[in-house]
Amino acid sequence: AAVADKAITTIEGLGTPEDLHPLQAAWHEFAVPQCGYCQSGIIMAAIALLEQNSEPSDAEIDSAIGNICRCGTYPYVRKAIHEAAKLKRATPEAIS
């Protein structure tokens, strides 16, 4: 009921293999995924973070990412989010 009549974007709505969302492209550039189990949730949390904060610190990223990554890719996650944040600052319409 909380999301009735609201637009919802899922991981499938972000980009395509031919046209990746900037955050997905950063994920690929920094080889973030290992097993991939947590990636959808982390990417969606990262997008929500970047919509609110265009220059998050590592601590703010850690706080925003509630998903547990069993492979321990957190350093790569942070690098990818910082790269996507840099892109967002250069082209604000890029991440939404």
C-alpha positions as CSV (number, residue, x, y, z in Angstrom):
1,A,0.0,0.0,0.0
2,A,2.9,2.4,0.7
3,V,3.9,2.4,-3.0
4,A,0.5,2.3,-4.6
5,D,0.4,4.7,-7.6
6,K,4.1,5.4,-7.4
7,A,6.8,4.8,-10.0
8,I,9.2,2.0,-9.0
9,T,12.5,1.3,-10.8
10,T,14.0,-2.1,-10.4
11,I,17.5,-3.3,-11.4
12,E,16.0,-4.5,-14.7
13,G,14.8,-0.9,-15.5
14,L,18.2,0.7,-15.2
15,G,20.0,-0.1,-18.4
16,T,20.6,-2.7,-21.1
17,P,23.7,-4.7,-22.0
18,E,24.1,-2.3,-25.0
19,D,23.4,0.8,-22.9
20,L,24.5,0.4,-19.3
21,H,23.3,2.8,-16.6
22,P,26.4,4.8,-15.5
23,L,26.5,3.0,-12.1
24,Q,26.3,-0.4,-13.9
25,A,29.2,0.7,-16.2
26,A,31.2,1.7,-13.1
27,W,30.4,-1.7,-11.6
28,H,31.8,-3.3,-14.7
29,E,34.9,-1.0,-14.9
30,F,35.9,-1.8,-11.3
31,A,35.0,-5.5,-11.6
32,V,32.8,-5.3,-8.5
33,P,30.7,-8.4,-8.9
34,Q,32.0,-11.7,-7.7
35,C,29.1,-14.1,-7.1
36,G,26.5,-11.4,-7.9
37,Y,24.1,-12.3,-5.2
38,C,24.0,-8.9,-3.5
39,Q,24.7,-6.7,-6.5
40,S,21.1,-5.8,-7.4
41,G,20.4,-4.5,-3.9
42,I,23.7,-2.7,-3.6
43,I,23.3,-1.0,-6.9
44,M,19.8,0.2,-6.1
45,A,20.9,1.5,-2.7
46,A,23.8,3.3,-4.4
47,I,21.5,5.0,-6.8
48,A,19.3,6.1,-4.0
49,L,22.4,7.4,-2.2
50,L,23.6,9.3,-5.3
51,E,20.2,10.9,-5.8
52,Q,20.5,12.4,-2.3
53,N,24.3,13.0,-2.1
54,S,26.4,13.7,-5.1
55,E,29.7,13.4,-3.2
56,P,29.4,10.7,-0.6
57,S,32.3,9.8,1.7
58,D,33.3,6.2,2.3
59,A,31.5,6.3,5.7
60,E,28.3,7.6,4.0
61,I,28.5,4.8,1.4
62,D,29.0,2.2,4.1
63,S,26.0,3.5,5.9
64,A,23.8,3.6,2.8
65,I,24.6,0.0,1.7
66,G,22.6,-2.3,3.9
67,N,23.2,-5.4,1.9
68,I,25.9,-7.8,3.0
69,C,28.4,-8.9,0.4
70,R,29.6,-12.4,1.2
71,C,32.5,-11.9,-1.2
72,G,33.7,-8.8,0.5
73,T,33.8,-6.5,-2.5
74,Y,33.2,-3.4,-0.5
75,P,36.4,-1.6,-1.6
76,Y,35.4,-2.1,-5.2
77,V,31.8,-1.0,-4.4
78,R,33.2,2.3,-2.9
79,K,35.4,2.9,-6.0
80,A,32.5,2.3,-8.3
81,I,30.2,4.6,-6.4
82,H,32.8,7.3,-6.2
83,E,33.3,7.0,-10.0
84,A,29.6,7.2,-10.6
85,A,29.3,10.2,-8.3
86,K,32.1,12.0,-10.2
87,L,30.1,11.3,-13.4
88,K,26.9,12.6,-11.8
89,R,28.7,15.8,-10.7
90,A,29.9,16.3,-14.3
91,T,26.5,15.4,-15.9
92,P,23.7,15.6,-13.3
93,E,21.1,13.9,-15.5
94,A,23.3,10.8,-15.9
95,I,22.2,9.2,-12.6
96,S,18.6,9.0,-11.9
